[in-house]
Amino acid sequence: MIGPATCPDLRPGETAKRADEVRKGDLVVASTIELNGHTLRLEHSSVYAADPQPDNPGCGCFGHQALDDEDRARPCVVLYAGPLWDWSCDVVPADALVIVRVTR
């Protein structure tokens, strides 16, 4: 598992959190992936206010369809489900790092 110390490119006001630690209202700006031993930052095209919810594996939206078998085998959390991406969820493995701006 990667930790915040290995998270790339944290900008002022940002922090890296496990997906299951993101709180309602945190502004989600990026996700991270591990690739060839490096942690990479993946910018979201739209920053959004998180509204964490338990995962609904039977949802069938594009966000759930995009999960690979490795991600499906891990506990997940839905950080957003709304009109931003045509009602597709931002479903993320619970232990994955996301980059947020905390609003409080």
C-alpha positions as CSV (number, residue, x, y, z in Angstrom):
1,M,0.0,0.0,0.0
2,I,1.2,3.5,-0.7
3,G,1.2,6.3,1.8
4,P,0.8,10.1,1.6
5,A,4.6,10.5,1.8
6,T,4.9,8.7,-1.6
7,C,2.0,10.6,-3.2
8,P,3.2,12.8,-6.0
9,D,2.6,16.5,-6.6
10,L,0.6,17.6,-3.5
11,R,-0.1,21.2,-4.0
12,P,-0.8,23.8,-1.3
13,G,-4.1,23.0,0.5
14,E,-4.2,19.4,-0.8
15,T,-3.8,16.2,1.2
16,A,-3.8,12.5,0.2
17,K,-6.4,10.4,2.0
18,R,-7.5,6.8,1.7
19,A,-10.9,6.7,-0.1
20,D,-12.6,5.4,3.0
21,E,-11.4,8.4,5.0
22,V,-12.8,11.1,2.6
23,R,-15.5,13.1,4.2
24,K,-18.6,14.7,2.8
25,G,-17.7,18.1,1.3
26,D,-14.0,17.3,0.7
27,L,-13.1,18.5,-2.8
28,V,-11.8,15.6,-4.8
29,V,-9.2,16.8,-7.3
30,A,-7.3,13.7,-8.3
31,S,-6.9,10.0,-7.8
32,T,-3.7,8.0,-7.7
33,I,-2.5,4.8,-9.3
34,E,0.6,2.7,-8.7
35,L,2.4,1.8,-11.9
36,N,5.7,0.1,-12.2
37,G,6.6,1.0,-8.6
38,H,5.7,4.7,-9.0
39,T,2.7,6.5,-7.7
40,L,1.1,8.7,-10.3
41,R,-1.4,11.5,-9.9
42,L,-4.5,11.4,-12.2
43,E,-6.2,14.7,-12.4
44,H,-10.0,14.7,-12.5
45,S,-11.5,16.7,-15.3
46,S,-14.0,18.2,-12.9
47,V,-13.3,18.8,-9.2
48,Y,-16.3,17.7,-7.1
49,A,-17.5,17.7,-3.5
50,A,-17.4,14.2,-2.1
51,D,-20.5,12.6,-0.8
52,P,-19.2,9.2,0.3
53,Q,-21.6,6.2,0.3
54,P,-21.3,2.5,0.7
55,D,-20.5,0.7,-2.5
56,N,-23.4,-0.8,-4.5
57,P,-21.7,-3.5,-6.6
58,G,-24.9,-4.1,-8.7
59,C,-25.1,-0.5,-9.8
60,G,-24.1,-1.2,-13.4
61,C,-23.1,2.4,-14.2
62,F,-20.0,3.2,-16.2
63,G,-17.9,3.8,-13.1
64,H,-18.7,0.3,-11.8
65,Q,-18.2,-1.2,-15.3
66,A,-14.7,0.3,-15.4
67,L,-13.5,-1.6,-12.3
68,D,-11.1,-4.4,-13.1
69,D,-11.2,-7.8,-11.3
70,E,-8.5,-6.7,-8.9
71,D,-10.5,-3.6,-7.8
72,R,-13.7,-5.6,-7.6
73,A,-12.0,-8.0,-5.2
74,R,-11.3,-5.2,-2.7
75,P,-13.8,-3.3,-0.6
76,C,-14.8,-0.1,-2.4
77,V,-16.5,3.2,-1.6
78,V,-18.5,5.5,-3.8
79,L,-17.2,9.0,-3.5
80,Y,-19.8,10.6,-5.8
81,A,-22.9,9.5,-7.6
82,G,-24.6,12.3,-9.5
83,P,-25.1,14.3,-12.7
84,L,-21.5,15.3,-13.1
85,W,-20.7,12.2,-15.2
86,D,-24.2,11.2,-16.4
87,W,-25.0,9.6,-13.0
88,S,-21.9,7.4,-13.1
89,C,-20.3,6.7,-9.8
90,D,-16.8,7.6,-8.8
91,V,-16.3,4.2,-7.2
92,V,-12.8,3.7,-5.6
93,P,-11.1,0.9,-3.7
94,A,-11.4,1.9,0.0
95,D,-7.6,1.7,0.5
96,A,-6.7,3.7,-2.6
97,L,-5.3,7.2,-2.2
98,V,-7.3,10.2,-3.5
99,I,-6.1,13.8,-3.4
100,V,-8.5,16.2,-1.8
101,R,-8.8,19.8,-0.7
102,V,-10.4,19.8,2.7
103,T,-13.1,22.4,2.9
104,R,-13.3,22.8,6.7
